Amino acid sequence: MKFGYIERAITPAILGACEYFPTITITGPRQSGKTTLIKRLFSGLPYFSLENLDVRNFAVNDPRAFLNQNAEGMILDEIQNAPELLSYIQGIVDDNPERKFILSGSSQFRLGCGFYLLCP
């Protein structure tokens, strides 16, 4: 059985936060729809899953090149797999606040930057 997209009540809060913050983080339990939600809301940004070992290796071994692939920003899913990227992202958005970084990951981790929204 295939299900359609379920509109989320949190959508206006996420879009509103993006008007004020260059980086937002959406956390929640596995299989709660975080990835589907952010891919739908930010379809203009490239998507990268840090669960993918090749992507993660590139991100960790050359963070500046990885994060500068798109001048507008990017979606980084499973950010808890490469927490060292957060310091680089902070430096980028300090210099270029118009760049957007949409981060998501497990609700079982702690991050040190950004605006946090929990996905039910």
Secondary structure, 3 states (H helix, E strand, C coil): CCCCCCCCCCHHHHHHHHHHCCEEEEEECCCCCHHHHHHHHCCCCCEEECCCHHHHHHHHHCHHHHHCCCCCEEEEECHHHCCCHHHHHHHHHHHCCCCEEEEEEECCCCCCCCEEEECC
